[in-house]
Every structure is written in C-alpha cells, then in structure tokens.
Amino acid sequence: MRVTIRAPKPSDTDAYTEAVLRSADHIGPWNPVEADLPGLLQKQGPGLRTYLIVDNGDGGLVGKCNVANIALGRFCNASLGYDSYLPYAGTGRMTEGLRLVVDRCFTAQRDGGLGLHRLEINVQPDNQRSSAMAKRLGFRMEGYSPRMLYINDAWRDHERYALTAEEWPGLPGGDPS
C-alpha cells in the first residue's frame, strides 16, 4: 500500500487547509470546500468519524473520508463521503485509502473497527469519478434520490451505492471475487 489512514489531529490543520484550498476547483463542483479542520474535529463522535488518507512516501494528504450518520444496533449502517486532494487525484492512492476505510468500517469493534454491516455512498449523477470509485470498491447501485442534499445553493440529486460486510472481500466470509 502506498497510503495509510488515520484520524485527523490538531497538528494537521495547516496541511489540511493547504490541501483543501489547493484542491478547491477539484472538490467544489461536488462538495462544499471547507478547510475548517478544528470545526471538523469538534464534530467527531459516535455518529461521525473522519479519516485522513496519507501518502506513505512524502506524508502528503491524499484525501479525506467521513464516515457519517453512523448507526449501530440493528441497523449498523453509515454513509461514506470523500474528497481527494491534488496532486494525488487520479493516482489510485485514494482508492487504496478508501479500501482501508471500508475495511475499518466492517471490522468488529473488538478488533479496532467500527463494527458496521452496511455502507452507503451517495454520488451526484454527473460526478463520474466518484461513481467509478464506488464501483471500484465493489459498491452496487441501489437507487436514485432526487433532491437529496443541499450543496452549492441547490438541492442535488444523488445515486445511492451500497455494500454489506458479506460482500466485502477483506473479511472472513466476504465474497473473494
């Protein structure tokens, strides 16, 4: 692997701000461009976990993945949202990092994971790179949600992709194909 994942920390603020602002044109059409790491750190808790994807070679920030709307109990579900940062976009590092995040999500809590059973990724239909990412990770198209999220001053439609732990090849009992 060319990347690792870890939780953000206050000392990441400058690098995070630089990565987000450098990538604003890349991120902006699909997600709000928010470089407020201290604010994101304050939101961390049982319903939200953020992972930074870090390049092993130079220590640069490849991207960020939010595991949001975490629900345990009978549901054991969450939504993934992610941004890739320049100059790493298109190098495959983000895919590697998201594989690590998905693995962490499906790993049992007793083994250091989140213990989830199901994950969703919601993508605006025109965001072809993000749709391709979901498919590369093994997520299947599950549906279409009109006017799902308010982004960039408008309600945006989204395609919904999903994956369950049984379908994830990295876990015992997961599909090896």
C-alpha positions in Angstrom: 0.0 0.0 0.0 1.1 3.5 -0.8 -1.1 5.1 1.8 -2.2 4.8 5.4 -5.3 6.1 7.2 -5.6 7.8 10.5 -7.8 10.2 12.5 -7.1 13.9 12.0 -5.4 15.8 14.8 -5.0 19.5 15.6 -1.4 19.5 14.2 -2.8 18.6 10.8 -4.6 22.0 10.5 -2.0 23.7 8.2 -1.5 20.7 5.9 -5.3 20.1 5.7 -6.1 23.7 4.9 -3.4 23.8 2.2 -4.6 20.5 0.6 -8.3 21.6 0.6 -7.6 25.1 -0.8 -5.2 23.7 -3.4 -8.0 21.3 -4.5 -10.9 23.7 -4.3 -11.6 23.6 -8.1 -11.4 19.8 -8.0 -13.8 19.5 -5.0 -16.0 22.5 -5.5 -18.5 21.2 -8.1 -19.4 18.2 -5.9 -18.9 19.2 -2.2 -18.6 22.4 -0.2 -15.0 23.5 0.0 -14.5 23.5 3.8 -10.9 23.9 5.2 -12.0 24.1 8.9 -10.2 21.2 10.5 -10.8 22.5 14.1 -14.5 22.6 13.4 -14.4 19.0 11.9 -12.5 17.8 14.9 -15.2 19.2 17.2 -17.9 17.2 15.4 -16.1 13.8 15.8 -18.1 11.4 17.9 -20.3 8.3 17.8 -22.1 9.5 14.6 -19.1 10.8 12.7 -15.5 9.5 12.2 -13.1 11.2 9.8 -10.1 9.5 8.3 -7.2 11.2 6.6 -5.6 9.3 3.8 -1.8 10.0 3.9 0.8 9.2 1.3 3.5 6.9 2.7 6.2 8.3 0.5 6.0 12.0 1.2 3.5 12.3 4.1 1.1 14.4 2.0 -2.6 14.4 2.4 -4.2 12.3 -0.4 -7.7 12.8 0.8 -10.3 12.7 3.5 -13.2 10.3 4.2 -16.0 11.0 6.5 -17.9 8.0 7.9 -21.1 9.8 8.8 -24.6 9.0 10.1 -23.2 6.0 12.0 -26.0 4.0 13.4 -25.4 0.8 15.4 -27.9 -1.6 17.0 -30.0 -3.4 14.4 -29.0 -1.1 11.6 -25.2 -1.0 11.8 -25.0 1.4 8.8 -23.1 4.6 7.8 -22.5 6.8 4.8 -19.2 7.5 3.3 -18.3 10.9 1.9 -14.8 11.6 0.5 -12.6 14.2 -1.2 -9.4 13.6 -3.0 -6.7 16.2 -3.0 -4.3 17.4 -5.7 -1.7 16.3 -6.7 -2.7 12.8 -5.8 -6.1 12.7 -7.6 -6.1 10.1 -10.3 -3.1 8.2 -9.0 -5.0 5.3 -7.3 -4.0 6.3 -3.8 -7.5 7.4 -2.9 -8.8 4.0 -3.9 -6.2 2.4 -1.7 -7.1 4.6 1.2 -10.9 4.1 0.8 -10.3 0.3 0.8 -8.6 0.7 4.2 -11.5 2.9 5.5 -14.1 0.3 4.3 -12.1 -2.4 5.9 -12.0 -0.5 9.2 -15.8 0.1 9.0 -16.6 -3.6 8.6 -14.1 -4.8 11.2 -15.6 -5.7 14.5 -15.3 -3.2 17.3 -13.4 -5.7 19.5 -10.8 -5.7 16.7 -10.5 -1.9 16.5 -13.1 -1.3 13.8 -16.5 0.3 13.7 -18.4 -2.9 13.6 -20.7 -1.8 10.7 -22.7 -4.2 8.5 -23.7 -1.8 5.6 -22.2 1.3 4.0 -23.7 3.8 1.5 -22.0 6.2 -0.9 -24.3 8.9 -2.4 -23.0 10.5 -5.6 -24.3 13.3 -7.8 -25.1 11.7 -11.2 -22.6 13.8 -13.1 -19.7 13.0 -10.8 -18.3 10.2 -12.9 -15.1 9.9 -11.0 -16.8 9.4 -7.7 -19.3 6.9 -9.2 -16.3 5.0 -10.7 -14.7 5.0 -7.2 -17.8 3.4 -5.6 -17.9 0.7 -8.3 -14.2 0.0 -8.0 -14.7 -0.6 -4.3 -17.5 -3.1 -5.0 -20.5 -0.9 -4.1 -23.6 -1.7 -6.2 -26.1 0.9 -7.4 -29.1 0.7 -5.2 -31.2 3.7 -6.1 -31.8 7.3 -7.0 -32.6 10.0 -4.5 -33.9 13.2 -6.0 -33.0 16.5 -4.3 -31.2 14.6 -1.5 -28.5 17.1 -0.3 -28.3 20.9 -0.4 -24.9 21.6 -2.0 -23.7 24.8 -3.6 -27.0 26.7 -3.2 -29.2 24.0 -4.7 -30.8 20.6 -3.8 -28.8 18.0 -5.6 -30.0 14.5 -6.9 -27.8 11.6 -5.9 -27.3 8.0 -6.9 -27.1 5.6 -4.0 -24.5 2.9 -3.9 -24.3 0.3 -1.1 -22.2 -2.6 0.2 -22.6 -5.0 3.0 -19.9 -6.7 5.1 -20.8 -10.1 3.5 -19.9 -8.6 0.1 -16.5 -7.2 1.3 -13.7 -9.4 0.2 -11.4 -8.3 3.1 -13.4 -10.0 5.8 -13.9 -13.7 6.7 -17.0 -14.9 4.8 -16.7 -12.0 2.3 -17.0 -12.6 -1.4 -13.5 -13.3 -2.7 -14.3 -12.3 -6.3 
